[in-house]
Amino acid sequence: MKKLSLTISGNKYEITLEEDFASFIIKDLEESGISFARDNNPSNLLKAYLKIAKKSNSYEDEIELLIETLDSI
């Protein structure tokens, strides 16, 4: 397990995640402009969430297409 600390508008939040998932979260949030070393603006966190939600939606669409393709075989 790994502890992550994130500060948003002066409020510090600590979460504990499994190692692999924590690594994924750190990488993804940092790529979205979120810093674990300084205070973050809520609008940046919202943008990061929307980016992840868009990826998730794209993956779901791809999975549905693969299922349809497999069903037609």
Residue frames relative to the residue before (quaternion, step in Angstrom):
aa qw qx qy qz dx dy dz
M 1.0000 0.0000 0.0000 0.0000 0.00 0.00 0.00
K 0.1320 -0.7881 0.5990 0.0516 3.53 -1.13 0.73
K 0.3161 -0.7412 0.5641 0.1803 3.57 -0.99 0.91
L 0.1028 -0.7677 0.6308 0.0457 3.54 -1.01 0.91
S 0.1454 -0.7651 0.6213 0.0860 3.54 -1.09 0.78
L 0.0092 -0.7871 0.6148 -0.0499 3.53 -0.88 1.02
T 0.1781 -0.7853 0.5863 0.0883 3.56 -0.86 0.97
I 0.0173 -0.7877 0.6141 -0.0466 3.54 -0.83 1.10
S 0.8395 -0.1070 0.0135 0.5325 3.56 -0.63 1.20
G 0.7528 -0.4164 0.2014 0.4683 3.56 0.90 0.96
N 0.6397 0.4896 -0.3302 0.4919 3.60 1.25 -0.08
K 0.2552 -0.7807 0.5566 0.1250 3.56 -0.76 1.08
Y 0.1036 -0.7830 0.6131 0.0178 3.53 -0.93 1.04
E 0.1103 -0.7820 0.6115 0.0489 3.55 -0.94 0.91
I 0.0111 -0.7848 0.6191 -0.0250 3.52 -0.96 0.95
T 0.2542 -0.7391 0.6031 0.1595 3.53 -1.22 0.55
L 0.0106 -0.8073 0.5871 -0.0589 3.53 -0.76 1.14
E 0.5975 -0.5153 0.4531 0.4149 3.56 -1.27 0.30
E 0.6719 -0.5544 0.3229 0.3701 3.58 -1.07 0.83
D 0.7069 0.4669 -0.2798 0.4516 3.60 0.71 -1.06
F 0.6705 0.4863 -0.2975 0.4749 3.57 0.94 -0.88
A 0.6183 0.5420 -0.3392 0.4570 3.60 1.02 -0.76
S 0.6417 0.5189 -0.3204 0.4651 3.59 0.95 -0.84
F 0.6414 0.5179 -0.3131 0.4715 3.57 0.99 -0.86
I 0.6726 0.5026 -0.2952 0.4559 3.59 0.87 -0.97
I 0.6424 0.5230 -0.3248 0.4563 3.59 0.89 -0.91
K 0.6807 0.4909 -0.2916 0.4589 3.58 0.79 -1.01
D 0.6961 0.4880 -0.2837 0.4436 3.58 0.79 -1.02
L 0.6840 0.4754 -0.2989 0.4656 3.60 0.88 -0.88
E 0.6469 0.5085 -0.3299 0.4627 3.59 0.96 -0.79
E 0.6337 0.5164 -0.3276 0.4737 3.61 1.04 -0.71
S 0.6914 0.4504 -0.2646 0.4991 3.59 1.21 -0.50
G 0.6262 -0.5881 0.3249 0.3955 3.59 1.26 0.22
I 0.5063 0.6213 -0.4349 0.4105 3.58 1.26 0.26
S 0.1881 -0.7919 0.5750 0.0830 3.57 -0.92 0.94
F 0.3365 -0.7251 0.5646 0.2055 3.54 -1.08 0.77
A 0.6653 0.5200 -0.2843 0.4540 3.59 1.32 -0.17
R 0.7868 0.2154 -0.1323 0.5631 3.62 1.22 -0.17
D 0.6638 -0.4841 0.3867 0.4189 3.53 -1.35 0.14
N 0.2111 -0.7863 0.5734 0.0920 3.57 -1.02 0.85
N 0.4533 -0.6666 0.5318 0.2594 3.50 -1.19 0.72
P 0.5388 -0.6439 0.4240 0.3395 3.65 -0.85 0.86
S 0.6240 0.5450 -0.3618 0.4274 3.62 0.99 -0.68
N 0.6277 0.5213 -0.3412 0.4667 3.62 1.08 -0.62
L 0.6371 0.5139 -0.3226 0.4753 3.56 1.06 -0.74
L 0.6267 0.5234 -0.3326 0.4719 3.58 1.03 -0.76
K 0.6462 0.5122 -0.3187 0.4674 3.59 0.95 -0.84
A 0.6389 0.5183 -0.3216 0.4688 3.59 1.00 -0.81
Y 0.6406 0.5198 -0.3181 0.4672 3.59 0.97 -0.85
L 0.6741 0.4989 -0.3001 0.4546 3.58 0.88 -0.94
K 0.6089 0.5415 -0.3445 0.4662 3.59 1.09 -0.68
I 0.6740 0.4804 -0.2895 0.4808 3.58 0.93 -0.91
A 0.6370 0.5240 -0.3277 0.4607 3.60 1.00 -0.79
K 0.6352 0.5213 -0.3292 0.4652 3.60 1.01 -0.76
K 0.6302 0.5192 -0.3313 0.4727 3.59 0.99 -0.81
S 0.6549 0.5224 -0.3081 0.4508 3.56 0.90 -0.95
N 0.6573 0.5081 -0.3048 0.4656 3.56 0.94 -0.88
S 0.6399 0.5193 -0.3198 0.4676 3.59 0.99 -0.80
Y 0.6427 0.5190 -0.3186 0.4650 3.58 1.00 -0.83
E 0.6397 0.5210 -0.3279 0.4603 3.57 0.98 -0.81
D 0.6411 0.5165 -0.3213 0.4680 3.59 0.99 -0.83
E 0.6558 0.5085 -0.3092 0.4645 3.59 0.96 -0.84
I 0.6425 0.5175 -0.3214 0.4648 3.59 0.98 -0.83
E 0.6465 0.5143 -0.3207 0.4633 3.59 0.95 -0.86
L 0.6440 0.5127 -0.3154 0.4721 3.59 1.00 -0.82
L 0.6490 0.5078 -0.3194 0.4679 3.60 0.96 -0.80
I 0.6415 0.5183 -0.3239 0.4636 3.59 0.98 -0.83
E 0.6524 0.5079 -0.3105 0.4690 3.58 0.95 -0.88
T 0.6447 0.5207 -0.3134 0.4636 3.57 1.00 -0.83
L 0.6684 0.4917 -0.2943 0.4742 3.58 0.95 -0.89
D 0.6451 0.5323 -0.3205 0.4447 3.58 1.01 -0.78
S 0.6915 0.4841 -0.2788 0.4580 3.57 1.09 -0.69
I 0.5709 0.5974 -0.3833 0.4127 3.59 1.24 -0.20
